[in-house]
Amino acid sequence: MQKLGKKWDKRKAEVDKWVNGVGGRIEKKLKRAYDEAESVIDVQMHNSARGEYAVQLSNSRRLVVNLSNGTCSCRWWQIRGYPCKHVMAVVKKEKKNGCTTM
């Protein structure tokens, strides 16, 4: 029990050092996804009542991102648990437009 307690305390101390609520590995993955968002051709509001955005890719494929539900039609966000480059493209667009509700 004492070993387990020490392990938990050590882990808690490491988690307290996290800056944005995620660890270093996830932080790097999010940064990479944010940088890769440049590959998205266009982002447009798809359904404002639902908070959905249409994301146009270079291969004529269109995906739907819903920020409020935490979903992307590529399913990356739902499966991996962190946003994909399509979501990051929407975030970039909204940030550029001055939206702060995310």
N, C-alpha and C positions, 0 to 999 in steps of 0.2 A: 504494500500500500504506500509505503514511503517513497519507493522508487517511482511509482506511478504519479504520486503527488508532485515530485520534483520535475518529472517529465511535463506534466500539465503546466506547472509554473513557468518552466523554460519556454514552452510553446506560447503561453499567454504573453510573456515578455516580448517574444518575437513579433507576435501579432500587433501588439501595442505600437511597434515601430513603423507599421505600415502607414504610408502617407495618404493614399487615396482609398483605403478600405480593401485593397487587394495586395497580394504579395508581388514580389519582384518579377517572377515568371509571367504572371498574368498581365502585369503592367507592361512588359515588353511585347506581349502578344497584342494587347490593345493598341499600343503605339504603332506596331507594324500594320494592323488593320486600318488605323487612321491614315497612315501613309499610303496604303494601297487603295484607299478610297478615291484616289485620283483616277483610277482606271474606270470608274463609273462615268458614263457619258452624260446622263441627265437625271435630275431628281425633281419630281413634281408632286404636289398634293393630289392624292388619289380620291380620298373620301374624308373631308374635313370633320364630319360628324363622328367618325370612328377614329380619327387621327392616323389615317393610313397614307403612306407615300408610295408612289410608283417610281421604281428605280430602273432606268434604262441602261443595259449593258452593251458592250461593243459588238456582241454577237447577235444583236436584235432581240435578245431575251429580256423580258420584263419581270421584275420581282416586286412584291408588295411588302413593305416594312410597316409594322405597327409599333410605335415606340411605347405607347401606354400599356399594351399587352406583352411587350417584350418578345415579339415574333418577327421573323423574316421568312418569306416563302422558300428560301434556300434551306431552311431548317437548321442552319448552323447555330444560331443563338439558342434555340430550344435544346439542341443536342449537346453542345459544348458548354453552355452556360455563360458565355460572354459574347458580346456583339461581333458580328462579321463586318467586312469592309462595306457592305451595302448599308448597314445601319450607320456606320461611321460617316458615310457619304451624306446621309440625311442629317446627322448631327452637325457636320460641317456646314451644310446649307443653312440650317436653322440658326447656327451660331453667326453666320455671315449676315443673316437677315435680322439679327438682334433678338431672337427668341431666347428667353431664359427660363422657360417652363419645364425643361427637361431635367 
